[in-house]
Amino acid sequence: MALDQTFVGRTYPPTAPYEVGREKIREFAEAVGDANPAYTDTEAAKALGHPDVIAPPTFVFSITFKAAGQVVEDPQLGLDYSRVVHGDQKFAYVRPVRAGDRLTVTST
């Protein structure tokens, strides 16, 4: 069954805010094997001009993956997720994500 093409460009409501924590950043950096001290050491991050530890750029995927459920589970779309191949995903950064940030995700 073909997907409903009227969904192209549809935007879903933003998620509830997710507060980024130092421990979550540290856990993520360890999981991906990135030993950059700016991800785990507040003083190292401050020496680079950041007010707190920063997150690896791919950290936000852990937040967006959950938000994608709004799209995947939309019954009107008619998506069979077992047939999905990940084709495109974009992030727009104006600065690094850091501990204490409150992020929302808007899926389009």
DSSP file (Angstrom, degrees, kcal/mol; ACC not computed):
  #  RESIDUE AA STRUCTURE BP1 BP2  ACC     N-H-->O    O-->H-N    N-H-->O    O-->H-N    TCO  KAPPA ALPHA  PHI   PSI    X-CA   Y-CA   Z-CA
    1    1 A M              0   0    0      0, 0.0    79,-0.2     0, 0.0     2,-0.1   0.000 360.0 360.0 360.0 130.2    0.0    0.0    0.0
    2    2 A A        -     0   0    0      1,-0.1     2,-0.1    77,-0.1     3,-0.0  -0.399 360.0-107.8 -73.5 149.7    1.4    3.4   -1.0
    3    3 A L        -     0   0    0      1,-0.1     2,-0.7    -2,-0.1    75,-0.1  -0.468  38.5 -97.0 -75.9 151.0    1.8    6.1    1.6
    4    4 A D    >   -     0   0    0     73,-1.0     3,-1.8    72,-0.2     4,-0.2  -0.585  31.8-156.1 -69.8 109.8   -0.5    9.1    1.6
    5    5 A Q  G >  S+     0   0    0     -2,-0.7     3,-1.4     1,-0.3    -1,-0.2   0.615  84.6  77.5 -68.5 -12.9    1.5   11.7   -0.3
    6    6 A T  G 3  S+     0   0    0      1,-0.2    -1,-0.3     3,-0.1    -2,-0.1   0.628  82.8  69.5 -70.5  -9.7   -0.5   14.5    1.3
    7    7 A F  G X   +     0   0    0     -3,-1.8     3,-2.6     2,-0.1    -1,-0.2   0.646  69.0 114.6 -79.6 -14.9    1.7   13.9    4.4
    8    8 A V  T <  S+     0   0    0     -3,-1.4     3,-0.1     1,-0.3    -3,-0.0  -0.397  90.0   8.4 -59.7 123.2    4.8   15.2    2.6
    9    9 A G  T 3  S+     0   0    0     99,-0.6    -1,-0.3     1,-0.3     2,-0.1   0.383  91.5 148.1  85.7  -3.0    5.7   18.4    4.5
   10   10 A R    <   -     0   0    0     -3,-2.6     2,-0.5    98,-0.1    -1,-0.3  -0.416  36.1-148.2 -65.6 138.6    3.3   17.8    7.3
   11   11 A T        -     0   0    0     -3,-0.1    97,-0.2    -2,-0.1    -1,-0.0  -0.929   4.4-149.2-112.6 133.3    4.5   19.1   10.7
   12   12 A Y        -     0   0    0     95,-2.9    95,-0.1    -2,-0.5     3,-0.1  -0.608  35.3 -85.5 -95.0 157.9    3.6   17.4   13.9
   13   13 A P        -     0   0    0      0, 0.0    94,-0.3     0, 0.0    -1,-0.1  -0.257  54.4 -95.1 -61.0 149.7    3.3   19.3   17.2
   14   14 A P        -     0   0    0      0, 0.0    92,-0.2     0, 0.0     2,-0.0  -0.283  41.4-113.2 -63.3 151.2    6.5   19.8   19.2
   15   15 A T        -     0   0    0     90,-1.8     3,-0.1     1,-0.1    52,-0.0  -0.266  40.8 -83.4 -74.1 168.2    7.3   17.3   21.9
   16   16 A A        -     0   0    0      1,-0.1    89,-0.2    88,-0.1    -1,-0.1  -0.420  65.5 -82.3 -64.6 150.9    7.4   18.1   25.6
   17   17 A P        -     0   0    0      0, 0.0     2,-0.5     0, 0.0    87,-0.2  -0.287  39.5-150.8 -60.3 141.0   10.7   19.7   26.6
   18   18 A Y  E     -A  103   0A   0     85,-2.7    85,-2.8    -3,-0.1     2,-0.6  -0.971  10.5-142.2-112.1 120.5   13.6   17.3   27.3
   19   19 A E  E     -A  102   0A   0     -2,-0.5     2,-0.4    83,-0.2    83,-0.2  -0.759  15.6-134.9 -88.9 120.6   16.1   18.7   29.8
   20   20 A V        -     0   0    0     81,-2.9    80,-3.3    -2,-0.6     2,-0.3  -0.579  24.0-160.4 -76.3 126.1   19.6   17.7   28.9
   21   21 A G     >  -     0   0    0     -2,-0.4     4,-2.1    78,-0.2     5,-0.2  -0.795  26.4-124.7-110.7 152.7   21.6   16.4   31.9
   22   22 A R  H  > S+     0   0    0     -2,-0.3     4,-2.7     1,-0.2     5,-0.2   0.901 112.2  51.9 -57.1 -43.2   25.3   16.1   32.4
   23   23 A E  H  > S+     0   0    0      1,-0.2     4,-2.8     2,-0.2    -1,-0.2   0.892 107.9  50.9 -66.1 -39.1   25.0   12.4   33.2
   24   24 A K  H  > S+     0   0    0      2,-0.2     4,-2.4     1,-0.2    -1,-0.2   0.902 111.1  49.2 -63.4 -40.5   23.0   11.7   30.0
   25   25 A I  H  X S+     0   0    0     -4,-2.1     4,-2.8     2,-0.2    -2,-0.2   0.942 112.3  47.9 -63.0 -46.7   25.7   13.5   28.0
   26   26 A R  H  X S+     0   0    0     -4,-2.7     4,-2.5     1,-0.2     5,-0.2   0.929 112.1  49.2 -59.8 -46.3   28.5   11.5   29.7
   27   27 A E  H  X S+     0   0    0     -4,-2.8     4,-2.4     1,-0.2    -1,-0.2   0.910 112.9  47.5 -60.1 -42.9   26.6    8.2   29.2
   28   28 A F  H  X S+     0   0    0     -4,-2.4     4,-2.1     2,-0.2    -2,-0.2   0.937 111.0  50.3 -65.3 -46.1   26.1    9.0   25.5
   29   29 A A  H  <>S+     0   0    0     -4,-2.8     5,-2.7     1,-0.2     4,-0.4   0.904 113.0  47.0 -59.8 -41.7   29.7   10.0   25.0
   30   30 A E  H ><5S+     0   0    0     -4,-2.5     3,-0.9    -5,-0.2    -1,-0.2   0.908 109.3  54.4 -65.1 -41.4   30.9    6.8   26.6
   31   31 A A  H 3<5S+     0   0    0     -4,-2.4    -2,-0.2     1,-0.3    -1,-0.2   0.852 113.4  41.2 -63.1 -34.9   28.5    4.7   24.6
   32   32 A V  T 3<5S-     0   0    0     -4,-2.1    -1,-0.3    -5,-0.1    -2,-0.2   0.426 114.2-116.9 -94.2   2.0   29.8    6.1   21.3
   33   33 A G  T < 5 +     0   0    0     -3,-0.9     2,-0.7    -4,-0.4    -3,-0.2   0.806  62.5 147.1  73.0  30.4   33.4    6.0   22.4
   34   34 A D      < -     0   0    0     -5,-2.7    -1,-0.2    -6,-0.2    -2,-0.1  -0.880  25.7-175.6-104.6 111.0   34.1    9.7   22.3
   35   35 A A        +     0   0    0     -2,-0.7    -1,-0.1    -3,-0.1     5,-0.1   0.190  28.8 144.2 -91.3  16.0   36.5   10.7   25.0
   36   36 A N    >   -     0   0    0      1,-0.2     3,-2.1    -7,-0.1     4,-0.3  -0.391  48.0-143.0 -56.2 120.1   36.4   14.5   24.3
   37   37 A P  G >> S+     0   0    0      0, 0.0     4,-3.0     0, 0.0     3,-1.3   0.730  94.5  73.4 -63.2 -20.4   36.7   16.0   27.8
   38   38 A A  G 34 S+     0   0    0      1,-0.3    16,-2.2     6,-0.2    -2,-0.1   0.689  94.8  55.2 -64.8 -15.7   34.2   18.8   26.9
   39   39 A Y  G <4 S+     0   0    0     -3,-2.1    -1,-0.3    14,-0.2   -10,-0.2   0.612 124.6  18.5 -89.3 -14.4   31.6   16.0   27.1
   40   40 A T  T <4 S+     0   0    0     -3,-1.3     2,-0.6    -4,-0.3    -2,-0.2   0.568 112.4  66.8-131.5 -16.7   32.4   15.0   30.7
   41   41 A D     X  -     0   0    0     -4,-3.0     4,-2.3     1,-0.2     5,-0.2  -0.935  55.7-160.2-122.0 111.7   34.4   17.7   32.4
   42   42 A T  H  > S+     0   0    0     -2,-0.6     4,-2.6     1,-0.2     5,-0.2   0.888  95.2  51.4 -56.4 -42.3   32.8   21.0   33.2
   43   43 A E  H  > S+     0   0    0      1,-0.2     4,-2.2     2,-0.2    -1,-0.2   0.891 108.6  50.7 -65.6 -38.7   36.2   22.8   33.5
   44   44 A A  H  > S+     0   0    0     -7,-0.2     4,-0.8     2,-0.2    -1,-0.2   0.902 111.9  48.3 -64.0 -40.1   37.4   21.4   30.2
   45   45 A A  H ><>S+     0   0    0     -4,-2.3     5,-2.3    -8,-0.3     3,-0.8   0.909 110.6  50.7 -65.7 -41.9   34.2   22.7   28.6
   46   46 A K  H ><5S+     0   0    0     -4,-2.6     3,-1.9     1,-0.2    -2,-0.2   0.872 103.2  59.5 -64.1 -36.5   34.6   26.1   30.2
   47   47 A A  H 3<5S+     0   0    0     -4,-2.2    -1,-0.2     1,-0.3    -2,-0.2   0.759 104.8  51.4 -63.2 -23.2   38.1   26.3   29.0
   48   48 A L  T <<5S-     0   0    0     -4,-0.8    -1,-0.3    -3,-0.8    -2,-0.2   0.366 129.6 -97.3 -93.0   3.0   36.7   26.1   25.4
   49   49 A G  T < 5S+     0   0    0     -3,-1.9    -3,-0.2     1,-0.3    -2,-0.1   0.559  82.9 128.1  95.7   8.9   34.2   28.9   26.1
   50   50 A H      < -     0   0    0     -5,-2.3    -1,-0.3    -6,-0.1    -2,-0.1  -0.734  58.8-137.4 -97.7 147.9   31.1   26.8   27.1
   51   51 A P  S    S-     0   0    0      0, 0.0     2,-0.3     0, 0.0    -5,-0.1   0.668  84.9  -5.2 -77.0 -14.8   29.2   27.4   30.3
   52   52 A D  S    S-     0   0    0     -7,-0.1   -11,-0.1   -14,-0.0    48,-0.0  -0.911 102.8 -49.1-159.9-179.6   28.8   23.7   31.0
   53   53 A V        -     0   0    0     -2,-0.3    46,-2.2   -13,-0.1     2,-0.3  -0.288  55.9-141.4 -61.4 150.2   29.6   20.3   29.4
   54   54 A I  B     -B   98   0B   0    -16,-2.2    44,-0.3    44,-0.2    -1,-0.1  -0.731  10.4-118.9-111.0 162.6   28.4   20.0   25.8
   55   55 A A        -     0   0    0     42,-2.9    42,-0.3    -2,-0.3     5,-0.1  -0.729  31.2-100.5-100.4 148.1   26.9   17.0   24.0
   56   56 A P    >   -     0   0    0      0, 0.0     3,-2.2     0, 0.0     4,-0.4  -0.346  42.0-109.6 -57.5 149.7   28.4   15.1   21.0
   57   57 A P  G >  S+     0   0    0      0, 0.0     3,-0.7     0, 0.0     4,-0.1   0.810 117.9  54.6 -55.7 -31.7   26.6   16.3   17.9
   58   58 A T  G >  S+     0   0    0      1,-0.2     3,-1.6     2,-0.1     4,-0.5   0.508  80.5  94.4 -82.7  -2.1   24.8   12.9   17.5
   59   59 A F  G X  S+     0   0    0     -3,-2.2     3,-1.6     1,-0.3     4,-0.5   0.873  74.6  64.2 -54.0 -40.2   23.3   13.1   21.0
   60   60 A V  G X> S+     0   0    0     -3,-0.7     4,-2.7    -4,-0.4     3,-0.9   0.710  84.9  74.5 -63.8 -18.6   20.1   14.7   19.7
   61   61 A F  H <> S+     0   0    0     -3,-1.6     4,-2.6     1,-0.3    -1,-0.3   0.886  88.8  59.7 -59.9 -36.0   19.3   11.5   17.8
   62   62 A S  H <> S+     0   0    0     -3,-1.6     4,-0.5    -4,-0.5    -1,-0.3   0.785 111.8  40.3 -63.6 -25.3   18.4    9.8   21.1
   63   63 A I  H <> S+     0   0    0     -3,-0.9     4,-1.5    -4,-0.5    -2,-0.2   0.861 115.2  49.3 -87.1 -42.1   15.7   12.5   21.6
   64   64 A T  H  X S+     0   0    0     -4,-2.7     4,-2.0     1,-0.2    -2,-0.2   0.816 101.1  64.8 -69.9 -29.9   14.5   12.6   17.9
   65   65 A F  H  < S+     0   0    0     -4,-2.6     4,-0.4    -5,-0.2    -1,-0.2   0.931 105.2  44.4 -59.3 -45.4   14.1    8.9   17.7
   66   66 A K  H >< S+     0   0    0     -4,-0.5     3,-1.5     1,-0.2     4,-0.2   0.907 111.3  54.0 -64.1 -41.6   11.4    8.9   20.3
   67   67 A A  H >< S+     0   0    0     -4,-1.5     3,-1.9     1,-0.3     4,-0.4   0.808  94.2  69.9 -64.0 -29.8    9.7   11.9   18.7
   68   68 A A  T >X S+     0   0    0     -4,-2.0     4,-2.6     1,-0.3     3,-0.9   0.720  79.4  80.0 -61.9 -19.0    9.6   10.1   15.4
   69   69 A G  H <> S+     0   0    0     -3,-1.5     4,-2.5    -4,-0.4    -1,-0.3   0.806  80.5  65.7 -57.7 -29.5    7.0    7.8   17.0
   70   70 A Q  H <4 S+     0   0    0     -3,-1.9    -1,-0.3    -4,-0.2    -2,-0.2   0.902 111.2  35.0 -58.2 -40.4    4.4   10.5   16.3
   71   71 A V  H X4 S+     0   0    0     -3,-0.9     3,-1.5    -4,-0.4    -2,-0.2   0.944 117.8  50.3 -78.2 -52.2    4.9   10.0   12.6
   72   72 A V  H 3< S+     0   0    0     -4,-2.6     7,-0.2     1,-0.3    -2,-0.2   0.855 114.9  43.9 -57.3 -39.1    5.5    6.2   12.6
   73   73 A E  T 3< S+     0   0    0     -4,-2.5    -1,-0.3    -5,-0.2    -2,-0.2   0.383  79.4 119.2 -91.9   4.1    2.4    5.5   14.7
   74   74 A D    X>  -     0   0    0     -3,-1.5     3,-1.2     1,-0.2     4,-0.9  -0.601  52.1-157.7 -71.8 110.6    0.1    7.9   12.9
   75   75 A P  T 34 S+     0   0    0      0, 0.0    -1,-0.2     0, 0.0     3,-0.1   0.778  87.6  62.2 -63.7 -26.1   -2.6    5.5   11.6
   76   76 A Q  T 34 S+     0   0    0      1,-0.2   -72,-0.2     2,-0.1    -2,-0.1   0.789  97.2  58.5 -70.1 -26.1   -3.7    7.9    8.8
   77   77 A L  T <4 S-     0   0    0     -3,-1.2   -73,-1.0    -6,-0.2    -1,-0.2   0.871  93.3-146.5 -71.1 -36.1   -0.2    7.7    7.2
   78   78 A G     <  +     0   0    0     -4,-0.9     2,-0.4     1,-0.2    -2,-0.1   0.861  31.1 172.1  74.8  35.6   -0.5    3.9    6.8
   79   79 A L        -     0   0    0     -5,-0.5     2,-0.9    -7,-0.2    -1,-0.2  -0.653  29.7-155.1 -85.4 129.0    3.3    3.2    7.4
   80   80 A D    >   -     0   0    0     -2,-0.4     3,-2.4   -79,-0.2     4,-0.1  -0.868  11.7-164.6 -97.5  97.7    4.6   -0.3    7.7
   81   81 A Y  G >  S+     0   0    0     -2,-0.9     3,-1.6     1,-0.3    -1,-0.1   0.726  81.0  70.4 -61.9 -23.2    7.7    0.4    9.7
   82   82 A S  G 3  S+     0   0    0      1,-0.3    -1,-0.3    -3,-0.1    -3,-0.0   0.655 100.1  49.5 -67.6 -12.4    9.2   -3.0    9.0
   83   83 A R  G <  S+     0   0    0     -3,-2.4     2,-0.3     2,-0.0    -1,-0.3   0.248  86.6 118.4-107.5  10.8    9.6   -1.8    5.4
   84   84 A V    <   -     0   0    0     -3,-1.6     2,-0.5    -4,-0.1    -3,-0.0  -0.615  41.8-169.1 -86.1 136.0   11.3    1.5    6.3
   85   85 A V        -     0   0    0     -2,-0.3     2,-0.3     0, 0.0    -2,-0.0  -0.996  33.0-116.7-117.6 125.4   14.9    2.4    5.2
   86   86 A H        +     0   0    0     -2,-0.5     3,-0.1     1,-0.2    -2,-0.0  -0.452  46.0 162.2 -65.3 121.3   16.3    5.5    6.9
   87   87 A G        +     0   0    0      1,-0.3     2,-0.3    -2,-0.3    -1,-0.2   0.737  52.8   7.6-114.9 -31.1   16.8    8.0    4.1
   88   88 A D        +     0   0    0      2,-0.0    -1,-0.3     0, 0.0     2,-0.3  -0.984  48.1 165.1-159.1 141.0   17.2   11.5    5.5
   89   89 A Q        -     0   0    0     -2,-0.3     2,-0.4    -3,-0.1    -3,-0.0  -0.940  14.7-164.6-155.5 137.4   17.4   13.4    8.7
   90   90 A K        -     0   0    0     -2,-0.3     2,-0.4     2,-0.0    -2,-0.0  -0.961   5.8-168.5-129.4 144.1   18.5   16.9    9.4
   91   91 A F        -     0   0    0     -2,-0.4     2,-0.6     2,-0.0    -2,-0.0  -0.989  10.8-152.0-126.4 138.4   19.5   18.8   12.5
   92   92 A A        -     0   0    0     -2,-0.4     2,-0.4     2,-0.0    -2,-0.0  -0.948  17.7-173.9-113.1 114.4   19.9   22.6   12.6
   93   93 A Y        +     0   0    0     -2,-0.6    -2,-0.0     1,-0.1     4,-0.0  -0.884  24.8 172.9-109.3 136.9   22.4   23.7   15.2
   94   94 A V  S    S-     0   0    0      1,-0.5    -1,-0.1    -2,-0.4    -2,-0.0   0.493  82.5  -9.2-109.7 -13.8   23.1   27.3   16.2
   95   95 A R  S    S-     0   0    0      3,-0.0    -1,-0.5     0, 0.0     3,-0.1  -0.948  93.3 -70.0-167.0 166.6   25.5   26.2   19.0
   96   96 A P        -     0   0    0      0, 0.0     2,-0.3     0, 0.0    -2,-0.0  -0.330  51.8-109.3 -63.7 148.4   26.4   23.0   20.8
   97   97 A V        -     0   0    0    -42,-0.3   -42,-2.9   -41,-0.1     2,-0.3  -0.605  45.9-172.5 -72.8 137.4   23.8   21.3   23.0
   98   98 A R  B >   -B   54   0B   0     -2,-0.3     3,-2.2   -44,-0.3   -44,-0.2  -0.918  32.2 -77.7-135.2 161.1   24.8   21.7   26.6
   99   99 A A  T 3  S+     0   0    0    -46,-2.2   -78,-0.2    -2,-0.3     3,-0.1  -0.275 116.7  31.1 -54.4 136.3   23.8   20.4   30.0
  100  100 A G  T 3  S+     0   0    0    -80,-3.3    -1,-0.3     1,-0.4   -79,-0.1   0.172  85.8 132.1  97.0 -17.1   20.7   22.4   31.2
  101  101 A D    <   -     0   0    0     -3,-2.2   -81,-2.9   -81,-0.1     2,-0.6  -0.344  49.4-144.7 -64.0 148.6   19.3   23.0   27.8
  102  102 A R  E     -A   19   0A   0    -83,-0.2     2,-0.3    -3,-0.1   -83,-0.2  -0.965  24.0-169.2-116.6 113.0   15.6   22.2   27.3
  103  103 A L  E     -A   18   0A   0    -85,-2.8   -85,-2.7    -2,-0.6     2,-0.3  -0.784  13.4-169.0-109.0 144.2   15.0   20.8   23.9
  104  104 A T        -     0   0    0     -2,-0.3     2,-0.4   -87,-0.2   -88,-0.1  -0.914  14.6-140.8-122.0 157.3   11.8   20.1   21.9
  105  105 A V        -     0   0    0     -2,-0.3   -90,-1.8   -89,-0.2     2,-0.5  -0.970   9.9-168.0-120.3 131.4   11.5   18.2   18.7
  106  106 A T        -     0   0    0     -2,-0.4     2,-0.4   -92,-0.2    -2,-0.0  -0.973  14.5-152.4-117.4 115.6    9.3   19.1   15.8
  107  107 A S              0   0    0     -2,-0.5   -95,-2.9   -94,-0.3    -2,-0.0  -0.723 360.0 360.0 -90.8 134.3    8.9   16.3   13.2
  108  108 A T              0   0    0     -2,-0.4   -99,-0.6   -97,-0.2    -1,-0.1   0.299 360.0 360.0-125.4 360.0    8.2   17.2    9.6
